[in-house]
Amino acid sequence: MPFEDLLRELAPQVLGALVRRFGDFGAAEDAVQEAMLDAVRQWPVEGMPDSPRGWLIRVAHRRMTDHLRTEIARRRREDAEGTRIPRDHFLSPAADAPPVESDDTLTLLFMCCHPALTPSSQIPLTLRAVGGLTTAEIASAFLVPEATMAKRVTRAKQRIKASGVGFRLPPPAERETRLGTVLHVLYLIFNEGYASTSGPDLQRVALATEAIRLTRAVHRLLPDDHEVTGLLALLLLTDARRPARTGPAGELIPMAEQDRTRWHHDAIDEGVALVGKALKETDRFGPYQLQAAIAAVHDEASSDEETDWPQILGLYRLLAGITDNPMITLNLAVAELKTNGSAAGLATLDRAAADERLAGHYRIDGLRAHLLEESGDLAGAREHYLKAARGTSNAPEQRYLRERAARLT
């Protein structure tokens, strides 16, 4: 596993261990960041330790203890009452105590989704703490300016600290109120790993893999929840295509052109079984179940031409009826194109483009270019391919869109 990916995977585990021990979310995150910087400086020179996770927890623990000792000394100087701070809470065990081996990431996930936080704060905080996404990446996922998202994350940390939220899995009565947010966060983390918003690579495998791992953990906790089952199925069915999504040079390969023999068929079989079980056991279909059903139709087809597009169109129409997500309308436009032609696809795309949440989003131009190409308007298609390429920060997507435009010159 690449060095950066390993640190990203370990960061939430280290943060969870510190928050469970000390309870101060903001200070723990600072200590983890300092430990990560120490790793970046030391590991390339001294070699990777036998237990990278244990090394990071020990170093972050020392940083956290140093911070708290400094804080106690400051309070003593400023106010005699500072001596009443319970020293054992902060300074025991010793800074070099061996790390606890349990993985606290699932507990951290539910903590970030505590009802003390507003939904607009829960999701960004979880993406930051558990998913390891940057503020810019989170802002892109939410279609808001980076400065706005930075304020949300900061406020969420402050609210967590002020609320005195205990570091534990919520009891069943509270779990239901947090579950929707937890699932949405896992979905966003996976999407960032499957199709990175920026950087030199199309995919960030460690991030997508971590989202699947956490979703499996939630599924073990709630095996009879149909939306949890649907999300796990969706992630497995989508991630199964990963080996065929890029070429030898990391170039993007669209689904219609992928070598489907390279897909992970064990993951497809598991995903199909999960979504089939979820759909069979309920008549109240949630958005993750329906998206998993769509993914299953794609994955079970031997080619793009053999795909049951009318069934996919029907599923997308059901999905659009129960969720207010403009990205669903974009995918519906593709299904309209495949089923009813480019004019129907363009009409649906126009509805999506009218949504202010997608204003200026490069996927609007990318899909419009494809639809115009299918309708024979090559000049218009080339213009929108180039516009879409300028709108994305992901290098493989940029190259793909520019190559599509060049073919039409």
VOVOMI-773872 format. One record per residue (C-alpha): residue number from 1; x, y, z. Coordinates in steps of 0.02 Angstrom, whole numbers, plus 50000, padded with zeros to 5 digits. Layout:
<recs>
{NUM, {X, Y, Z}};
...
</recs>
This chain:
<recs>
{1, {50000, 50000, 50000}};
{2, {50071, 50174, 49956}};
{3, {50139, 50273, 50103}};
{4, {50007, 50411, 50092}};
{5, {49864, 50286, 50079}};
{6, {49924, 50195, 50235}};
{7, {49926, 50357, 50335}};
{8, {49752, 50400, 50272}};
{9, {49687, 50229, 50324}};
{10, {49767, 50238, 50497}};
{11, {49720, 50418, 50539}};
{12, {49539, 50385, 50595}};
{13, {49595, 50234, 50697}};
{14, {49725, 50339, 50788}};
{15, {49602, 50482, 50812}};
{16, {49472, 50363, 50882}};
{17, {49597, 50292, 51007}};
{18, {49641, 50467, 51069}};
{19, {49463, 50531, 51079}};
{20, {49411, 50377, 51177}};
{21, {49556, 50406, 51298}};
{22, {49552, 50595, 51317}};
{23, {49380, 50651, 51258}};
{24, {49443, 50813, 51177}};
{25, {49403, 50795, 50991}};
{26, {49488, 50953, 50929}};
{27, {49649, 50929, 51027}};
{28, {49655, 50745, 50979}};
{29, {49642, 50789, 50795}};
{30, {49787, 50912, 50814}};
{31, {49891, 50779, 50899}};
{32, {49854, 50653, 50761}};
{33, {49905, 50779, 50628}};
{34, {50070, 50810, 50719}};
{35, {50101, 50622, 50730}};
{36, {50067, 50606, 50543}};
{37, {50193, 50743, 50506}};
{38, {50321, 50654, 50615}};
{39, {50289, 50495, 50515}};
{40, {50312, 50586, 50350}};
{41, {50480, 50654, 50411}};
{42, {50546, 50499, 50498}};
{43, {50484, 50344, 50409}};
{44, {50567, 50377, 50240}};
{45, {50734, 50398, 50332}};
{46, {50723, 50272, 50474}};
{47, {50608, 50145, 50392}};
{48, {50428, 50101, 50430}};
{49, {50399, 50031, 50605}};
{50, {50337, 49853, 50630}};
{51, {50170, 49921, 50690}};
{52, {50134, 50087, 50602}};
{53, {49967, 50105, 50693}};
{54, {50045, 50076, 50863}};
{55, {50186, 50198, 50824}};
{56, {50063, 50334, 50774}};
{57, {49955, 50307, 50928}};
{58, {50106, 50317, 51044}};
{59, {50172, 50476, 50963}};
{60, {49999, 50558, 50958}};
{61, {49971, 50506, 51139}};
{62, {50132, 50594, 51190}};
{63, {50083, 50750, 51093}};
{64, {49912, 50750, 51173}};
{65, {49983, 50728, 51348}};
{66, {50107, 50869, 51320}};
{67, {49964, 50980, 51261}};
{68, {49859, 50941, 51414}};
{69, {50003, 50968, 51535}};
{70, {50032, 51137, 51455}};
{71, {49847, 51176, 51469}};
{72, {49845, 51130, 51653}};
{73, {49995, 51240, 51687}};
{74, {49914, 51385, 51595}};
{75, {49752, 51368, 51693}};
{76, {49848, 51362, 51856}};
{77, {49934, 51522, 51813}};
{78, {49774, 51609, 51761}};
{79, {49658, 51544, 51895}};
{80, {49690, 51451, 52055}};
{81, {49537, 51345, 52017}};
{82, {49637, 51265, 51880}};
{83, {49715, 51151, 52010}};
{84, {49547, 51064, 52021}};
{85, {49566, 50988, 51849}};
{86, {49571, 50798, 51876}};
{87, {49751, 50757, 51836}};
{88, {49718, 50570, 51821}};
{89, {49596, 50603, 51680}};
{90, {49731, 50684, 51576}};
{91, {49898, 50611, 51627}};
{92, {49865, 50428, 51661}};
{93, {49922, 50312, 51588}};
{94, {50096, 50372, 51547}};
{95, {50129, 50451, 51378}};
{96, {50227, 50300, 51320}};
{97, {50095, 50174, 51374}};
{98, {50063, 50036, 51247}};
{99, {49919, 50073, 51128}};
{100, {49751, 49991, 51145}};
{101, {49730, 49869, 51000}};
{102, {49543, 49893, 50971}};
{103, {49487, 49989, 50817}};
{104, {49381, 50136, 50872}};
{105, {49337, 50198, 50698}};
{106, {49155, 50140, 50703}};
{107, {49129, 50226, 50871}};
{108, {49211, 50383, 50801}};
{109, {49094, 50373, 50651}};
{110, {48937, 50372, 50761}};
{111, {49009, 50507, 50874}};
{112, {49031, 50626, 50728}};
{113, {48849, 50595, 50683}};
{114, {48786, 50641, 50858}};
{115, {48619, 50734, 50860}};
{116, {48703, 50876, 50956}};
{117, {48769, 50925, 50786}};
{118, {48664, 50988, 50642}};
{119, {48660, 50880, 50484}};
{120, {48760, 51013, 50392}};
{121, {48897, 50990, 50522}};
{122, {48887, 50802, 50552}};
{123, {48932, 50748, 50378}};
{124, {49080, 50865, 50346}};
{125, {49155, 50825, 50517}};
{126, {49142, 50639, 50485}};
{127, {49217, 50655, 50312}};
{128, {49361, 50752, 50388}};
{129, {49391, 50641, 50540}};
{130, {49344, 50469, 50476}};
{131, {49363, 50486, 50288}};
{132, {49521, 50590, 50291}};
{133, {49456, 50707, 50156}};
{134, {49525, 50883, 50142}};
{135, {49411, 51032, 50166}};
{136, {49421, 51068, 49979}};
{137, {49365, 50891, 49936}};
{138, {49219, 50900, 50057}};
{139, {49167, 51069, 49987}};
{140, {49168, 50996, 49812}};
{141, {49060, 50850, 49867}};
{142, {48933, 50971, 49942}};
{143, {48944, 51096, 49799}};
{144, {48987, 51242, 49917}};
{145, {49139, 51360, 49929}};
{146, {49289, 51294, 50025}};
{147, {49282, 51439, 50151}};
{148, {49101, 51397, 50193}};
{149, {49146, 51215, 50224}};
{150, {49296, 51262, 50332}};
{151, {49180, 51360, 50448}};
{152, {49060, 51213, 50461}};
{153, {49198, 51092, 50510}};
{154, {49269, 51213, 50639}};
{155, {49097, 51242, 50717}};
{156, {49067, 51055, 50724}};
{157, {49229, 51025, 50820}};
{158, {49184, 51162, 50942}};
{159, {49010, 51090, 50968}};
{160, {49080, 50915, 50998}};
{161, {49198, 50985, 51130}};
{162, {49062, 51087, 51216}};
{163, {48932, 50948, 51216}};
{164, {49034, 50826, 51319}};
{165, {48983, 50685, 51202}};
{166, {49042, 50519, 51272}};
{167, {49151, 50409, 51163}};
{168, {49042, 50255, 51145}};
{169, {48927, 50172, 51022}};
{170, {48751, 50243, 51045}};
{171, {48617, 50133, 51124}};
{172, {48487, 50063, 51005}};
{173, {48363, 50203, 51040}};
{174, {48487, 50335, 50981}};
{175, {48564, 50232, 50843}};
{176, {48416, 50253, 50725}};
{177, {48425, 50442, 50731}};
{178, {48607, 50441, 50676}};
{179, {48600, 50300, 50550}};
{180, {48545, 50401, 50399}};
{181, {48689, 50522, 50421}};
{182, {48812, 50379, 50448}};
{183, {48759, 50295, 50286}};
{184, {48767, 50458, 50188}};
{185, {48943, 50490, 50252}};
{186, {49002, 50316, 50203}};
{187, {48925, 50341, 50031}};
{188, {49018, 50506, 50007}};
{189, {49183, 50433, 50069}};
{190, {49167, 50291, 49945}};
{191, {49125, 50409, 49803}};
{192, {49280, 50512, 49837}};
{193, {49383, 50353, 49832}};
{194, {49300, 50284, 49676}};
{195, {49306, 50448, 49577}};
{196, {49425, 50571, 49658}};
{197, {49378, 50754, 49643}};
{198, {49559, 50806, 49618}};
{199, {49736, 50742, 49598}};
{200, {49835, 50636, 49475}};
{201, {49736, 50474, 49497}};
{202, {49558, 50432, 49449}};
{203, {49535, 50322, 49603}};
{204, {49594, 50324, 49784}};
{205, {49580, 50140, 49821}};
{206, {49620, 50150, 50007}};
{207, {49477, 50272, 50035}};
{208, {49349, 50165, 49943}};
{209, {49411, 50010, 50033}};
{210, {49395, 50096, 50202}};
{211, {49216, 50148, 50161}};
{212, {49173, 49967, 50121}};
{213, {49257, 49906, 50281}};
{214, {49159, 50029, 50387}};
{215, {48996, 49987, 50298}};
{216, {49027, 49803, 50334}};
{217, {49050, 49849, 50517}};
{218, {48884, 49943, 50519}};
{219, {48801, 49795, 50431}};
{220, {48866, 49676, 50564}};
{221, {48793, 49792, 50694}};
{222, {48624, 49807, 50603}};
{223, {48608, 49654, 50489}};
{224, {48419, 49672, 50469}};
{225, {48418, 49854, 50414}};
{226, {48377, 49851, 50227}};
{227, {48459, 50018, 50186}};
{228, {48621, 49965, 50271}};
{229, {48615, 49806, 50168}};
{230, {48575, 49908, 50012}};
{231, {48723, 50024, 50039}};
{232, {48844, 49880, 50065}};
{233, {48779, 49799, 49907}};
{234, {48795, 49962, 49810}};
{235, {48976, 49988, 49863}};
{236, {49025, 49809, 49822}};
{237, {48940, 49811, 49652}};
{238, {49017, 49978, 49606}};
{239, {49191, 49939, 49671}};
{240, {49188, 49773, 49576}};
{241, {49218, 49872, 49414}};
{242, {49374, 49957, 49481}};
{243, {49507, 49850, 49393}};
{244, {49435, 49891, 49221}};
{245, {49406, 50078, 49248}};
{246, {49584, 50130, 49205}};
{247, {49708, 50081, 49071}};
{248, {49895, 50046, 49085}};
{249, {49937, 50232, 49097}};
{250, {49798, 50268, 49221}};
{251, {49681, 50334, 49087}};
{252, {49494, 50331, 49115}};
{253, {49394, 50194, 49028}};
{254, {49205, 50222, 49027}};
{255, {49093, 50077, 49076}};
{256, {49032, 50047, 48899}};
{257, {49212, 50011, 48844}};
{258, {49273, 49913, 48995}};
{259, {49335, 49733, 48987}};
{260, {49203, 49656, 49099}};
{261, {49304, 49497, 49123}};
{262, {49417, 49602, 49235}};
{263, {49276, 49648, 49354}};
{264, {49279, 49567, 49527}};
{265, {49144, 49436, 49505}};
{266, {49151, 49376, 49686}};
{267, {49104, 49552, 49740}};
{268, {48966, 49556, 49610}};
{269, {48895, 49391, 49672}};
{270, {48897, 49453, 49852}};
{271, {48819, 49621, 49804}};
{272, {48681, 49541, 49700}};
{273, {48639, 49422, 49843}};
{274, {48632, 49564, 49968}};
{275, {48521, 49678, 49865}};
{276, {48409, 49533, 49816}};
{277, {48384, 49491, 50000}};
{278, {48348, 49673, 50045}};
{279, {48221, 49698, 49906}};
{280, {48136, 49532, 49943}};
{281, {48111, 49569, 50127}};
{282, {48032, 49742, 50112}};
{283, {47909, 49836, 50003}};
{284, {47976, 50006, 50059}};
{285, {48125, 50032, 49946}};
{286, {48255, 50158, 50003}};
{287, {48378, 50252, 49892}};
{288, {48526, 50138, 49927}};
{289, {48426, 49983, 49887}};
{290, {48369, 50057, 49721}};
{291, {48544, 50116, 49675}};
{292, {48610, 49942, 49717}};
{293, {48476, 49866, 49606}};
{294, {48532, 49979, 49463}};
{295, {48714, 49930, 49493}};
{296, {48664, 49747, 49491}};
{297, {48580, 49766, 49320}};
{298, {48740, 49844, 49252}};
{299, {48854, 49713, 49328}};
{300, {48754, 49563, 49271}};
{301, {48753, 49621, 49089}};
{302, {48887, 49547, 48976}};
{303, {48906, 49711, 48880}};
{304, {48836, 49886, 48867}};
{305, {48727, 49831, 48723}};
{306, {48656, 49686, 48825}};
{307, {48614, 49798, 48973}};
{308, {48428, 49808, 49016}};
{309, {48416, 49997, 48997}};
{310, {48225, 50005, 49010}};
{311, {48237, 49921, 49181}};
{312, {48372, 50044, 49233}};
{313, {48265, 50189, 49173}};
{314, {48118, 50127, 49277}};
{315, {48227, 50108, 49431}};
{316, {48298, 50284, 49409}};
{317, {48123, 50354, 49394}};
{318, {48076, 50269, 49557}};
{319, {48234, 50336, 49636}};
{320, {48202, 50514, 49575}};
{321, {48031, 50504, 49655}};
{322, {48098, 50472, 49830}};
{323, {48257, 50576, 49838}};
{324, {48298, 50756, 49796}};
{325, {48470, 50732, 49720}};
{326, {48516, 50820, 49557}};
{327, {48651, 50690, 49522}};
{328, {48512, 50560, 49508}};
{329, {48434, 50667, 49371}};
{330, {48600, 50665, 49278}};
{331, {48604, 50475, 49282}};
{332, {48421, 50473, 49231}};
{333, {48470, 50573, 49076}};
{334, {48591, 50436, 49025}};
{335, {48456, 50304, 49046}};
{336, {48336, 50411, 48942}};
{337, {48468, 50424, 48806}};
{338, {48497, 50236, 48802}};
{339, {48311, 50197, 48804}};
{340, {48225, 50339, 48712}};
{341, {48361, 50432, 48616}};
{342, {48466, 50589, 48632}};
{343, {48319, 50712, 48629}};
{344, {48241, 50631, 48783}};
{345, {48412, 50630, 48867}};
{346, {48441, 50814, 48832}};
{347, {48270, 50861, 48899}};
{348, {48308, 50772, 49064}};
{349, {48481, 50850, 49070}};
{350, {48404, 51024, 49052}};
{351, {48301, 50991, 49208}};
{352, {48458, 50945, 49304}};
{353, {48553, 51096, 49238}};
{354, {48416, 51210, 49303}};
{355, {48454, 51154, 49481}};
{356, {48560, 51287, 49567}};
{357, {48656, 51153, 49663}};
{358, {48736, 51098, 49499}};
{359, {48774, 51272, 49433}};
{360, {48941, 51264, 49343}};
{361, {48969, 51080, 49384}};
{362, {49079, 50998, 49253}};
{363, {48972, 50841, 49244}};
{364, {48832, 50944, 49165}};
{365, {48947, 50992, 49022}};
{366, {49024, 50818, 49009}};
{367, {48854, 50735, 48992}};
{368, {48789, 50870, 48875}};
{369, {48940, 50842, 48764}};
{370, {48903, 50656, 48757}};
{371, {48720, 50685, 48717}};
{372, {48761, 50812, 48582}};
{373, {48886, 50691, 48506}};
{374, {48753, 50556, 48501}};
{375, {48633, 50677, 48416}};
{376, {48762, 50725, 48283}};
{377, {48806, 50900, 48344}};
{378, {48994, 50872, 48344}};
{379, {49043, 51055, 48359}};
{380, {48931, 51079, 48511}};
{381, {48994, 50917, 48586}};
{382, {49176, 50970, 48566}};
{383, {49141, 51138, 48650}};
{384, {49061, 51056, 48802}};
{385, {49195, 50920, 48817}};
{386, {49327, 51057, 48829}};
{387, {49221, 51157, 48952}};
{388, {49199, 51002, 49060}};
{389, {49387, 50970, 49056}};
{390, {49419, 51145, 49122}};
{391, {49295, 51115, 49263}};
{392, {49372, 50959, 49341}};
{393, {49529, 50948, 49446}};
{394, {49554, 50762, 49417}};
{395, {49694, 50733, 49292}};
{396, {49631, 50570, 49211}};
{397, {49459, 50647, 49186}};
{398, {49537, 50801, 49107}};
{399, {49637, 50694, 48986}};
{400, {49486, 50589, 48941}};
{401, {49375, 50739, 48906}};
{402, {49509, 50826, 48802}};
{403, {49539, 50668, 48703}};
{404, {49352, 50655, 48667}};
{405, {49354, 50834, 48606}};
{406, {49508, 50802, 48498}};
{407, {49421, 50656, 48411}};
{408, {49285, 50775, 48354}};
{409, {49404, 50905, 48279}};
</recs>
